[in-house]
């Protein structure tokens, strides 16, 4: 016999009702709130309250009322553990159709082994997300989307717990699973929010530290997957992969002075020297199993070292959660989670806070170009290609075996946009170095003909990615004045570091990969052959001011058989060290901001390996320690001398003095600050012979030698000019005065006129 229950305007026949109970028990019901939780119903003209709950394996259950502690037994209406209590309003003290407060009762479930489980009813709580939240999500304009999706500690209807939300538009059912429900997807199925594709559920009484994932049953092929939270703030230590509930708002910051000053800082005309660090291998605890330093230990040890060395910024290779140590973080999986390898989110906030208190900026590597295929990640998220393109000609990266974001999808753009803003808003970082920008710009990047799809105009430009990059830069700079975005872009794409309103991509700075490649190739030549490769040094000035460049000697140059910087240099050890000092001296005089990878300042002989520490014992070697002293002094000069940082990006800050002396392999040039009287002259001798040399100078007076990379203080031979020279009224190189110099072998000299 069919029995009908009327709940509002919904009529449920007995057959349909039984089918829905079976769906609840089998964890395939897409609308659990329709069945579970409290409902007013009408039966035979009488208003009644029905409360249903489900706990797999339970044999008995009752409802415990908050008021008076009375209990109401529940009938088991499905053998797998669905229970129903049918109550009159008098039993609960409610008037007809009066809302049933979520904390007015608790379920108590009994199991065959005699154990019990007691809980508030998640299906008694109303939805949290508003229709406006859902609208912004679909539009792709919720810039703080991480405040809506993910897991958030909240108080709802007077009850503390965790609100979960996830975007899975092609799911037929999504559940929250975790250590609180034995990872059973049938226990906490979520509420689907109409056409938004978002599922949500408030689970009362959960706390910070709870482990969880989303179990997603796809409507296509009944694909079932357990996924980490794309918006999760913390994660388990690999190889485990659960997300962790974390309260990001409890940390008390102490960097307001830094943030206020940053907002007014003009970094393009300020000193900017970056120390690039892999957090897992900068230093290790040899006496404790060779373990990593924690974020707090890095604060105690890395910050004083970087301050001593005179760098202005620390750039961390990706510290977002990633499954494989050997990826160095570049195959990011948890975009909103700092990796648990080194501590908690609060620990990382402490690190950033301490950096700011000590006057150091913090930059993060950010990887919006691709993501790994790991089963618990973004790939094939809801049984469809949700975050990536379905067609591998668009959605698969041929070089790295990873997947490419679908930049044309509103929700995906929103995910990445919110993520970029997240690190600045929640972790106070000072900017993002965006990895692999070139692979985002070109549809045919690393692809052969037939392996890529042209854009709507038949071109190779990825119009959707370009649009995303421009908008990301606009919004980030609007919301966080003084923050930096830096592009690792290896092609000649125009105006990468120009504002979008003049047709640029909107980055502040771009890595100068051309300078890096040409310079390292030149230095690899035996000095006797360098006269034939002179243009490899001078060519950089043909394009030096096309972009706002950073000169990078990064981790990419000291891995995979490329050898450490010292070992790239030709000759015996004396020449190797002299060449490296020459390289650094030339780099710091060349227009552009500076970046140096950890260990290079010690002339480390070994390549970067993520499981090894920087070779700190080299500080005991005079030659290695000399390189370290030189880098520290170059950073000091870079900061102290306006001529070395104020005008890095236009011709008014640079002037050739000697550019054509290829036979002698000598270069001389002048760097100017904003004030005409602020200038420094750099003279570089790229051969291992001492030369008597004359160069023209702008004016009379004494020219103090403020740097000699051949000083014995740095491990050199002390050839030089006894601290300075007097200009003579001898015209030279179309200048009215000149100075006669002794050029040390394989060395750079800096001169500054005495006022």
Buried (B, 14 or more C-beta within 10 A) or exposed (E): EEEEBEEEEEEBEEEEBEEBBBBBBEBBBBBBBBBBBBBBBBEEEEBBBBBBBBBBEBEBBBBBBEEEEEBBEBEBBBEBBBBBBBBEBEBBEBEEEEEBBBBBBBBBBBBEEEEEBEBBBBBBBEBBBEEEBBEBBBEBBBBEBBBBBBBBBEEBBEBEBBBBBBBBBBBBBBBBBBEBBEBBBBBBBBBBBEEBBBBBBBBBBBEEEBBBBBBBBBBEEEBEBBBBBBBBBBBBEBEEBBBBBBBBEEBEBEBEEBBEEBEEBEBBBBBBBBBBBBBBBBBBEEEEEEEBBBBBBBBEEBBEBBBEBBBBBBBBBBBBBBBBBEBBBBBBBBBBBBBBBBBBBBBBBBBBBBBBBEEBBBBBBBBBBBBBBBEBBBBBBBBBBBBBBEEBBBBBBBEBEBBBBBBBBEBBBBBBBBBBBBBBBBBBBBBBBBBBBBBBBBBBBEBEEEEBEEEEEEEBBBBBBBEBBBBBBBBBBEBBEBBBBBBBBBEEBEBBBBBBEEEBBBBBBBBBBBBBEBBBEBBEBEBEEBBEBBEBBBBBBEEBBBBBBBBBBBBBBBBEEBBBBBBBBBBEEBBBBBBBBBBBBBBBBBBBBBBBBBBBBBBBBBBBEBEBBBBBEBEEBEBBBBBBBBBBBBBBBBBEBBBBBBBBBEEEBBBEBBBEBBEBBBBBBBBBBEEEEBBBBBBBBBBBEBBEBBBBBBEEBBBBBBBBBBBEBBBBBEBBBEEBBEBBEEEBBEBBBBBBBBBBBBBBBBBBBEE
